[in-house]
Every structure is written in structure tokens, then in C-alpha cells.
Amino acid sequence: MTPPVPDSALMWLRQQPGFKTRQTKLIGSGSGHRIWRVTQQCAEWIVRERETVALGYVSDYHRERAIWKLAEQAGIAPHLMACLDQGRVWISEFIAPSEQRITAQELGRLHHQIGQLAPVPWALDLRQQLAHYQDLDMGRALDALSGDAHPILDAIECLEDGPVALCHNDLLPDNVLGLRGKRRVIDWEYAAMGSPYFDAAATLTVLPADQARDYLMAAFPNGHDAALLAAGKTVYQAMHTAWLRAHGISE
């Protein structure tokens, strides 16, 4: 049985001018959230209901909303229209997926644009994040983090000595909608201040090797630091492995 749209969202929708008929379709669900597309004659919305927040990250709906609004003002996120039930239910404008797959260069430009947004008071603590998975006893491969020397700790220290900017931390093609030249980024759940090289490492994992150069040139127009990028890849791989284990997913 398809879960119904939350009552709070239905109440908000019924208050919209001219709202009479609707078509509701569940278009996504995952670890702790559901997403519906609601259509009427002249408008469409996305309703998202979240049961849990990003595991281990700053568990604050206010943080995600504030960063989303910054990106919306910059024209790179959909319009967020309502935040209901203490942030558990969100309503935003519907953005159609583009038939043209986003290019590596476009992803790089979005990475750079996000990094140019105003700083926020929330930061992603990579050490704390990895320790969180250890506490769950699901990241046994990371037990060596408690030792004196470890390549992941060395990589984190390298990133901590590098630049800090606002990062999306999940800037994958599936999280970018809209037409070319009018792209909109969604899923700001993991966004926070952090290393742009950790952020870039996440994107590079899904890009073909021959597209990496185009992405990096757009993401770092003044040139990138190879050592920081290597550190970002090391930490991201450890983080991704820990995330999979914490969610009971095999690689």
C-alpha cells in the first residue's frame, strides 16, 4: 500500500489559490524519507517527509533549511515553499529532470558556486563522523583510528590544514535537476562547512576517469592541490565504507 501524503502537507496544499484537483505519486523512498510529486492543473510540488536525519551528521533541520535557502537565493536550488512539522515535512517547487545528462564541467561549476556561498555556522567534523560509525560497531575496519598513526588520520589532518568552504558533500548527477543553464541542486542533508576536496572526492567517484579533468578545472578554476585531492579520496572512501556498513549494505 502506497503511504499517503502527510496531513500537514495536504492542509498546506489545500490553502493554495485554485487548488482543486490533484494527482499524487510516490516517486522516491529511502533510508528514513519519502518523496511525493503532487500535480494539479497549473502547478506541481514536491513533498518530502523525513523520519530520520543524516546519520552522524549535524542532525538539525534548521541547518539544512538555512543552507538550502542560501543556495535558492543564488539560483542553484529549487524554491522551498514550506517547512512543516518542525522540519519533518518540506514542500518545494517541482523541477523536472533533464533529458540531457549533466556534464562533468557543469558539476564542477556547481561545486565552485556552492563553495562561494556565504559561510554558515555548521561544520562537518570528519573525525567525529568516523568515530560515530565506530560507536555503532559497524565500521570495524576503522578501529585503527584509535592508534597513533593511520593513513586516514593523516588524510584528515591534511584536509584540516587546507581550505574550508561550504560543501554539498553529495553532489552527484542524480541530485541535480533542471535544464542545462538552469540546473538546480537538491538533497542538502549533508551540506556543511568543510573541505572542498572531500566534497570533490564524492563527485569524482561517479565520474568516468576521462571526465575528471573537466570537473576539476571547473571546480577549482585557480588550480587544484593534488595532495589535498588524494587526501579527500582517502577519507571519502573510508566514510563511504562506514556509511554502507552502518546501513547494513554490502559493497
N, C-alpha and C positions, 0 to 999 in steps of 0.2 A: 504494500500500500504506500502510495506516494505521500510523504509528510506534507501537511498543509502549511501555507504561508503563515508566519506568526501573526497573532491577533493585533499586536501593536502596529505592524506594517499595514494590515488591512484597514485599520482605523485611519491611518495617515493617508492612504491612497484614496479612501472614500471622501476625504475632505478636499481633494484636488478638483479644481474647476472642470466641469464637464465630464467627470469620471462616472461612467455609467456601466459599460460592459468591459469585461476583462478576460484575457486568456492567460493562464498561469502555467508555467512549465518549469519543473526542476531541471536545472542544467548542470549542476555540479554538487558534489559532496565529497568530503574528505575527513581527515583526522580532526573532528571537532567542529565542522562547519557545514552549512548547506547554502546553496545559491539558487534563487529562482529568477526567471525572466517573466515580468508582468507586462502584458500588452493591452492597450485599449486603442480606440480608433486613431487618436492623434499623438499618442505618447507611449514611451516604453521606459521601464525602470528595471534595475537590478536590486533584488532584496537579498541581503546576506544575513544569515543567523549564525552566530558563532557560540559554541558551547564551551570551548576552551581557548586559551590564548597560546601563543607560540611557546612551545616547551623550552624552558630555560632562558628565554629572552625576557626583556623587561615586560612584565605582564600588566600592561596598563593600556586600556583602550584610549585614554586621553592622548597618550604618546602617538599612537598610530593615527588618530584623527588629526592631531596637530601637524604631523609631517605630511599627511595626505593633503591637508588644506594648503600647505606651503607649495606642494607640487601642483595642486589645482590652480593656484594663483599664477604659477609660472606657465600654465598651459600644457602640462605634461601628465595630468591625472584627470580622470572623469570628475564631473561635478558631484560632490557629496551633498545630498539633499536633506537627509535626516539621519539622526543618530538616536536610537530609541532603546528603552530597557537598560539604562545605564551603560550603553555602548554595545550591548549584545546583539542588537539588530540595526543594520545600516541599510539605507536606501540611496542609491546613486543613479545617475543617468545611464542608459544603456548605450554602449559603444559596440558597434558591430565588428567582429574580427575581420581583418583584411584578407582578401584573397591572395594578395601578394605577400609572401613571407618576408618578415623583416630581415634586413641585411645586417651583416656584422658591423658595417660602418654606422648604420643607424643606431644599433645597440650601443656602440661606443659613444656616439654623440649624446645619447640619453644618460649614459653613465657620467659623462662630463657635466651635463646640465644639472643632474641631481647633486653632484658634488659642489656646484656653485650656489646652491640654495643656502639660505641663512642657517647658521648653526642652531642646534637645539640642545636642551639640557640633558638629553639621554644618550648614553654611550653603550656600545656592545663591548662587554668585558670578555675577551676570548678565554682568559684563564678561568674565570668563573663559569663560563659556559661549558668548558670541557670538564671541570670539576663537578658540575651538576650531573652530567651523564655518569660519572664515576659513582656518585652518590646513589644513582638508580641501579648500580651494579649491572649495567648493561653495556658498558664500554670497557671490558676487561683489557682490551689491547692498549688502553691508555693508562694502565696502572703505573707505568714507568714515569708518569708525570710527577710523581711524588719524589723521584730521585733527584740527585744533584745535577745531572746533565742528561739532556734528552733533546733530540733534534726538533721536536715540536715546540718545546720551551724556547729553544734558541730561535726558532722561526717567529714565535710570538714576540720575543724581545726585539727582534729585527723590525717587525711591523710597528711595535710601540715607539721605536725611535724614528719612524717615518712620518709622513704627513697624515693629518686627520681631516676628514670631511664627512658630510652627510652621505650615507651609503644606503642603497636599497637592500643589498645583501641577498636578493633573489631575482636579479634582473635577467630573466630567461625569456626566450621568444614567446612562450605561452602567456607571459604576464604583460605583454604589450599588445594593445588593440588599436583599431583605427586605421585610416588610410595613410599612405605614405605622405609625409609632410605634416600630418595631423595625428601623430601617434600619441596614445595615452597609456600610461603605466598603471597597473593595478597591483593588488596584494602587497600592501605596505606593512604587513605584520612584522617583518624582521628589520625594518628600517631604523637606523640609529646612527650616531656619530661613530666613526671607526676608520679603519684603514681602507683606502680606495683600492689597494692591491688585494686585500682579502675579497672585496666586492668583485673585482675583475676576475679573480680566480674562479668564482662561482659561474660567471658567464662563460668563461673560456672552456669549462668542462663540457658544454653542449655545442660548441662551435667546431666545425672541421678545422684541422690544423692549418690548412691553406688560407683560412679566413682570419686567423689570429692577428696577423699583421694589420689588416684593415681595422679591426676592432681596436687594437692598442693605439694606433695612430689617432683615431678619433677620440678615444677615452682619455688619452694623455697627449694632447696636442703639442706640448713642450718636450715630449720625450718621456719614456718610462724608465724606471730603475729595474734592471734585470734581477738584482739580488732581492729586492723587495717583492717582485712578482713571484720569484721562486719560493720565497717565504710564505706568500699568500697562498700559493698552491699547496704547500705542505700542510698549512693549518686548515685550509678548506677541506682537504681530503680527510684529515683526522676528524673534523667536525661533521662531515657528511657521513662518515662511517659510524660515528657515535649517534647521529640522528637516526640512521636506519636501525641500529640496534635498539635504541630507546623506543622505537615504534614497532619493534618485532618484525622488521623487514630484512630479508636476506639480500645480499648484494648480488 
